[in-house]
């Protein structure tokens, strides 16, 4: 059962698969200029099995990597697969 308590307006929401955890904290791989992948630190305020609400670290226009994460390397050029833009209330 789920109970709706509040609606977050203008929240940046990404798929849970876009949020990674490492020794330096929580981050997401983002596809930047020239389709180059870079890790960006993020702060997650809420997360469920499908979505994560990002408090800081990502902008709504960022393209996040959701698949192929084991082969992601810093400064690696990305293909178009696994890119996602999300911005919606959760």
Buried (B, 14 or more C-beta within 10 A) or exposed (E): EEEEEEEBEEBBBBBBBBBBEEEEEBBBBBBEEEEEBBBBEBEBEBBEEEBBBBEEBBEBEBBBBBBEEEEBEEEBEBEEEBBBEBBEEB
